[in-house]
Amino acid sequence: MSDAEIEEEPVKKKSKLPLILGVVLALAGGGGGFYAVSSGMILGPPSDGAKAEKPKSEEELAAAMVLPDVAFVPLDPMVISLQGGGGARHLRFTAQLEVPIAAKPDVELLLPRVVDVFNSYLRAVEVADLEQPTALLRFRSHLLRRAQLVLGDERVNNLLVMEFVVN
C-alpha cells in the first residue's frame, strides 16, 4: 500500500453540549446561592430588603444605649529591663484596670501594690518569652490574675493593655 491509498478519515467535531450545560448549571447554582444568602436561609438574618424591623421608641433606644457600670483606672507607664537576649532590652508597658464604679476609690488606694506585683512579674520575663505570638495574651491573663489577687476578684473586671513595646 502506498501513502496515496490511505484515506484520511474526517475529524469529528466535539459536541458543545457539555460546555453549554455546564455554564447554565453554574449560573443557576450561583443565582440560587445568592438568593439563599440574601434571603437569610443560610448564613444569618435576612437583608434589609427582605424583612424590615419595626422602629424603636425613644425609651427603647435610651435603654439600649445604657453604658456598663465600669470605670477605668490608669496605671503609670512602666519601663522594665529584660533579662537574656544578649543586649540591653527594655519593655515599655502601660495598662488600665477596668473596675466597677463603686470599687474605683478602693482600687486607686491599693494601686501601688498592683504596680509592685506587676513589676515583680514583668522583671522575671525573658526576651524569648516575648517573641512568641501569644505572649501578649498570656501576659495579660497573668497580670489580670495578679491584680485580682491583690484587689479581690469583685474589684477588677479586666486589664486593658494600652502599650506593650519591646526595644
C-alpha positions, 0 to 999 in steps of 0.5 A, spaced: 500 500 500 502 506 498 501 513 502 496 515 496 491 509 498 490 511 505 484 515 506 484 520 511 478 519 515 474 526 517 475 529 524 469 529 528 467 535 531 466 535 539 459 536 541 458 543 545 453 540 549 457 539 555 460 546 555 453 549 554 450 545 560 455 546 564 455 554 564 447 554 565 448 549 571 453 554 574 449 560 573 443 557 576 447 554 582 450 561 583 443 565 582 440 560 587 446 561 592 445 568 592 438 568 593 439 563 599 444 568 602 440 574 601 434 571 603 437 569 610 436 561 609 443 560 610 448 564 613 444 569 618 438 574 618 435 576 612 437 583 608 434 589 609 430 588 603 427 582 605 424 583 612 424 590 615 424 591 623 419 595 626 422 602 629 424 603 636 421 608 641 425 613 644 425 609 651 427 603 647 433 606 644 435 610 651 435 603 654 439 600 649 444 605 649 445 604 657 453 604 658 456 598 663 457 600 670 465 600 669 470 605 670 477 605 668 483 606 672 490 608 669 496 605 671 503 609 670 507 607 664 512 602 666 519 601 663 522 594 665 529 591 663 529 584 660 533 579 662 537 574 656 537 576 649 544 578 649 543 586 649 540 591 653 532 590 652 527 594 655 519 593 655 515 599 655 508 597 658 502 601 660 495 598 662 488 600 665 484 596 670 477 596 668 473 596 675 466 597 677 464 604 679 463 603 686 470 599 687 474 605 683 476 609 690 478 602 693 482 600 687 486 607 686 488 606 694 491 599 693 494 601 686 501 601 688 501 594 690 498 592 683 504 596 680 509 592 685 506 585 683 506 587 676 513 589 676 515 583 680 512 579 674 514 583 668 522 583 671 522 575 671 520 575 663 525 573 658 526 576 651 524 569 648 518 569 652 516 575 648 517 573 641 512 568 641 505 570 638 501 569 644 505 572 649 501 578 649 495 574 651 498 570 656 501 576 659 495 579 660 491 573 663 497 573 668 497 580 670 489 580 670 490 574 675 495 578 679 491 584 680 485 580 682 489 577 687 491 583 690 484 587 689 479 581 690 476 578 684 469 583 685 474 589 684 477 588 677 473 586 671 479 586 666 486 589 664 486 593 658 493 593 655 494 600 652 502 599 650 506 593 650 513 595 646 519 591 646 526 595 644 
